[in-house]
Amino acid sequence: MKTLAAVTLAGFALAPMQAQADWSGFYFGASAGNVTEGKIGDSGIGELEVDQAYPGGLFLGYQQQSGRLVFGGEYAIGIAGDVDFKNREFANDVAYGEGDLKARIGYSFGEILAYGLISSTAVIFTDGDDELRASGLGIGVGVDFAASRNLIVGFEYIARDLEGEVVENGFQTADDVDFDVNSFTFRVSYKF
């Protein structure tokens, strides 16, 4: 048994390193997500908790690689057409929108890129008449896999801590409303 373990370890040590993917360049893509947690503090209409929202989105970014370190920026938007809340029914469908301007830094494991991010975020919930708007910071993690030279698939999780306001019929009715919006996203992109 010890011999088998020693031979296996020697094989890994002598094996050539996995081919290094080139993560540098512009990329754009599409995403499908799930708001895994969304809580809106006292907004004049009581606390709201998102039951389900599935935003689809687009993103565009650029990253640069230096050795195994990969860093860059990205802008992403997402929209969900019909949001359900656990503790409140609305007469009209409630839509959700999000925008994230991200700074990313990661480490390349060959064809896999693990990264962390920080984002400047804005979100909006609207039923066509009234709006809940917020902005703030998000932090997250993600993993990308280079399926080919240009095709990248991945997953990303962002936790957002936001503050905003309620606007009813064009007039601000509440401010300093706390928003917590966390999402998990599947992503597919094309790298130039």
C-alpha positions as CSV (number, residue, x, y, z in Angstrom):
1,M,0.0,0.0,0.0
2,K,2.8,2.4,0.8
3,T,4.5,1.6,-2.5
4,L,1.3,2.4,-4.4
5,A,0.9,5.7,-2.5
6,A,4.6,6.6,-3.2
7,V,4.2,5.8,-7.0
8,T,1.0,7.8,-7.2
9,L,2.6,10.8,-5.6
10,A,5.7,10.5,-7.8
11,G,3.4,10.4,-10.8
12,F,1.7,13.6,-9.8
13,A,5.0,15.3,-9.1
14,L,6.5,14.3,-12.5
15,A,3.3,15.0,-14.6
16,P,3.5,18.1,-16.7
17,M,1.5,21.0,-15.4
18,Q,-2.0,21.5,-16.8
19,A,-2.1,23.8,-19.8
20,Q,-2.5,27.4,-18.7
21,A,-5.6,29.1,-20.1
22,D,-5.1,32.7,-21.2
23,W,-7.8,34.7,-19.3
24,S,-6.7,38.1,-20.7
25,G,-9.0,40.1,-22.9
26,F,-12.5,41.4,-23.4
27,Y,-15.5,39.2,-22.9
28,F,-19.3,39.4,-23.0
29,G,-22.0,37.0,-22.0
30,A,-25.4,36.1,-20.7
31,S,-26.5,35.0,-17.3
32,A,-29.5,33.3,-15.6
33,G,-29.8,33.8,-11.8
34,N,-31.8,33.3,-8.7
35,V,-32.3,35.8,-5.9
36,T,-31.5,33.5,-3.0
37,E,-32.3,36.1,-0.4
38,G,-33.9,39.4,-0.7
39,K,-35.1,41.4,2.3
40,I,-36.3,45.0,2.3
41,G,-36.5,46.7,5.6
42,D,-39.3,48.9,6.8
43,S,-40.3,50.7,3.7
44,G,-43.5,52.4,4.9
45,I,-45.4,49.3,3.7
46,G,-43.7,46.9,6.1
47,E,-40.8,44.6,5.7
48,L,-40.8,42.6,2.5
49,E,-39.0,39.3,1.8
50,V,-38.5,38.0,-1.7
51,D,-39.8,34.5,-2.3
52,Q,-38.6,34.1,-5.8
53,A,-37.0,36.2,-8.6
54,Y,-35.1,34.7,-11.5
55,P,-33.2,37.5,-13.3
56,G,-31.7,37.0,-16.7
57,G,-28.9,39.3,-17.7
58,L,-26.0,40.4,-19.8
59,F,-22.5,41.3,-18.9
60,L,-19.3,42.8,-20.5
61,G,-15.9,42.9,-19.0
62,Y,-12.1,43.0,-19.5
63,Q,-9.5,41.2,-17.5
64,Q,-5.7,41.0,-17.6
65,Q,-3.5,38.0,-16.5
66,S,-0.1,38.3,-14.9
67,G,1.3,34.8,-14.2
68,R,-1.6,33.1,-12.4
69,L,-3.1,36.3,-11.1
70,V,-6.1,37.6,-13.1
71,F,-7.7,41.0,-12.4
72,G,-10.2,43.2,-14.2
73,G,-13.6,44.9,-14.3
74,E,-17.1,44.0,-15.4
75,Y,-20.5,45.6,-15.8
76,A,-23.5,43.3,-15.4
77,I,-27.3,43.9,-15.6
78,G,-30.2,41.6,-14.7
79,I,-33.9,41.8,-15.0
80,A,-36.7,39.6,-13.6
81,G,-40.2,40.1,-14.9
82,D,-42.3,38.7,-12.0
83,V,-41.1,38.8,-8.4
84,D,-43.1,37.0,-5.6
85,F,-42.9,38.1,-2.0
86,K,-43.3,35.7,0.9
87,N,-45.3,38.1,3.1
88,R,-47.2,40.4,0.7
89,E,-49.3,40.3,-2.5
90,F,-49.3,43.2,-4.9
91,A,-52.1,44.0,-7.4
92,N,-49.7,44.4,-10.3
93,D,-46.7,42.2,-11.2
94,V,-43.5,43.4,-9.6
95,A,-40.4,43.6,-11.8
96,Y,-36.8,43.6,-10.5
97,G,-33.6,45.1,-12.0
98,E,-30.0,45.0,-10.9
99,G,-26.8,46.6,-12.1
100,D,-23.3,45.8,-10.8
101,L,-20.0,47.5,-11.7
102,K,-17.5,45.0,-10.5
103,A,-13.8,44.8,-9.7
104,R,-12.5,41.2,-9.9
105,I,-9.3,39.5,-8.8
106,G,-8.7,35.8,-9.1
107,Y,-6.2,33.0,-9.4
108,S,-5.9,30.7,-12.4
109,F,-5.7,27.0,-11.9
110,G,-5.1,26.4,-15.6
111,E,-8.6,26.1,-17.2
112,I,-10.3,27.1,-14.0
113,L,-10.4,30.6,-12.6
114,A,-11.5,31.2,-9.0
115,Y,-12.1,34.9,-8.1
116,G,-13.5,37.3,-5.6
117,L,-15.2,40.6,-6.4
118,I,-16.5,43.8,-5.0
119,S,-19.2,45.8,-6.7
120,S,-21.0,49.1,-6.8
121,T,-24.6,48.0,-7.1
122,A,-28.0,49.5,-7.8
123,V,-31.3,47.6,-7.7
124,I,-35.0,48.5,-8.3
125,F,-38.3,46.8,-7.6
126,T,-41.3,48.3,-9.4
127,D,-44.9,47.5,-10.1
128,G,-45.2,50.3,-12.7
129,D,-46.5,52.9,-10.3
130,D,-44.3,52.6,-7.2
131,E,-40.6,51.9,-6.9
132,L,-38.2,50.6,-4.3
133,R,-34.7,51.9,-5.3
134,A,-31.4,51.2,-3.6
135,S,-27.6,51.3,-4.1
136,G,-24.6,50.2,-2.1
137,L,-21.9,47.6,-2.1
138,G,-21.8,43.9,-3.0
139,I,-19.1,41.3,-2.4
140,G,-18.9,37.9,-4.0
141,V,-17.1,34.9,-5.3
142,G,-17.1,33.0,-8.6
143,V,-15.6,30.2,-10.6
144,D,-15.1,30.2,-14.4
145,F,-14.2,27.2,-16.5
146,A,-12.5,27.7,-20.0
147,A,-14.6,25.2,-22.0
148,S,-12.6,26.2,-25.1
149,R,-10.2,29.0,-26.1
150,N,-13.1,31.4,-26.3
151,L,-16.1,29.8,-24.5
152,I,-16.3,30.3,-20.7
153,V,-18.9,28.9,-18.3
154,G,-19.2,29.7,-14.7
155,F,-21.1,30.4,-11.5
156,E,-21.1,33.5,-9.3
157,Y,-22.6,34.5,-5.9
158,I,-23.0,38.1,-4.8
159,A,-24.2,39.4,-1.4
160,R,-25.4,43.0,-1.6
161,D,-25.9,45.4,1.4
162,L,-27.8,48.4,0.1
163,E,-29.8,51.4,1.2
164,G,-32.5,53.2,-0.7
165,E,-35.9,54.8,-0.9
166,V,-39.5,54.2,-1.7
167,V,-41.1,56.3,-4.5
168,E,-44.9,56.3,-4.8
169,N,-46.5,57.9,-7.9
170,G,-43.3,60.0,-8.4
171,F,-43.0,61.2,-4.8
172,Q,-40.5,59.9,-2.3
173,T,-42.4,58.5,0.7
174,A,-39.6,56.8,2.7
175,D,-35.8,56.8,2.7
176,D,-33.0,55.1,4.5
177,V,-34.6,51.7,3.6
178,D,-32.3,48.8,4.1
179,F,-32.0,46.2,1.3
180,D,-30.2,42.9,1.4
181,V,-30.3,41.2,-2.0
182,N,-28.2,38.1,-2.6
183,S,-28.1,36.2,-5.8
184,F,-26.6,33.1,-7.4
185,T,-25.9,33.2,-11.2
186,F,-25.0,30.7,-13.9
187,R,-22.9,32.5,-16.6
188,V,-21.8,31.8,-20.2
189,S,-19.5,34.1,-22.0
190,Y,-17.4,34.5,-25.1
191,K,-13.8,35.8,-24.7
192,F,-12.1,37.7,-27.6
